[in-house]
Every structure is written in structure tokens, then in C-alpha cells.
Amino acid sequence: MPDIPNIEGVRNYFGKALSEYGATAEGADWNSTNSQEIRFAQLIKVINEKAGFTILDYGCGYGALAEYLGKQGYSYNHFYGFDILEPMISEASRLHPDSTRYTFTTNFDEIAAVDYTVASGVFNARLDTSYEEWTDYVIETLHSIDKRSRKGFAVNFLTKYSDLEKMQDRLYYADPGYLFDYCKKNISFNVALLHDYGLYDFTLIIRKNA
């Protein structure tokens, strides 16, 4: 896993949200459960089967995706969650105590290869890191996720096409065209760009096979 620029700042940023709102969508720095689940609906389009797969939630927070998948009728063999924030992992483990189905950890190296990886919101808070340095970190992380994902992975980003008056300096607004082009040329021929679901962000879906 690549080093996160200003990792302590990022931990403090998300830790503050968790302390204020608890194990909720707002506690994971989303506006609402509805917007969180709209994003989940895009990300899980990478999954090609309803059962029998393994999945890693990279930046899992309190494990909301695990519950969402169940509500949508998915049955996974094992759900792995990785997060840099210990209190998030503690909440996820408390909410999903069955260790035969769930593994939540702050140690990325503990997680073996999985069928699919999804990452929701992990690149949003660049804080005082420069746009260029954060973009380099994003690219390195995409390659790291790719190496752990046998069948494919999906990630989302805030979009540079957001309304200018609402954009915040501390957040990372990615260029969807640039990242699509990079993934297409350097990671997989099978890449989808979703930018049509009513939020100011986009999702990339990268599949290993046609």
C-alpha cells in the first residue's frame, strides 16, 4: 500500500466525523445514507455474480457496504475491510462480529488477493497536499488495488465538473477523462466510467477480463 500523504491529517479528518456522528453515513463524511448508497450501487456493478466471491472494501469505515450487499441479495464467501482509522475498524468489527465471514484490519498486508475490491471516498480528502502529489498517490494506489484484485475493482472520486462555488480547497476533485485514459492504457482494456447518477462524483469500474 502506498504511503498516504499527510496520513495523520487524514486520520484526524475522518476521526472527527466519526466522533461527532458515530457509525453513520455522516460519520464516514457523507452527506446522507441515500448518497452513500447511490455510490455503493455504482461500485458494486463491478461484481459479476450474486454469490461465492470474496471482496475487499478499501477504506471500509464502519462496514456499511457489507450490510448494503446483503440487502441487495449478494452472498459473499468472505468480506474484507481495510481502513487507516482504528476506531472505524473497531466499529466495523463490533457491527459484524462473525470472523468466519468478516475480516476488518488496519494492516493492508494481512489481506490476501480477493475477487473484487471497491473503494468509496478514499481519495476525497487531500487536505493541504498539492493536487499533483495527491494525483501521484491516487495512481500508485490504483496499481496497489489492482494487484490484489483477481477479477476487477471499482473506485469513486469527486469530479472536477462540480459547481465552482461549492468546491472546497481541502478536497480532491479528479479529472475523469485523465483517470479513464490512464486506467485504459496502464491497467486494463476493460474500463467503464460512470458519471450519470446525480452526484458530483464519478465511478471507475476496471475489469480484468471481457
C-alpha angles and dihedrals in degrees: 000000000000119000111265112232110242091001094174090054090051091048091051091047094055094034090059091053092049092048092050101042106018125212095346137108089264089051088059089051097258123132095234146343088258094059090043091055094044086059092046090053090058096044096052091056084088089070112093100188136048097221145017100045136116122229138189122208103205105205092015099175109189093343101264093151092061091059092042092054090053092051089052092054099257119143114196127190091222136358119209122194126193125187136158092222116084095202090055091052090048091053093046092050091048092051094044106034099162102108092188089067104024137052119180119181146154090216110087091190090065091067119087124206115298135193095246139013126196127187121191121187096342094127099045103091110062091152109181096348112116119255091242096050092046091050089053089052090050092053093048090050093050089056091047092052091045091057091055096046119082099185105020149296141230131210136176135211140184107257130240086224091073118124107279095224091057099046117109125212093226093059131080116236107191129208105242094198093053095048093045090052093046094050092045092052100036111025114025141345089225106075129146126194116205115193102147109084102099101259132103093253142067138221130223119205116195119189125190095212135033 
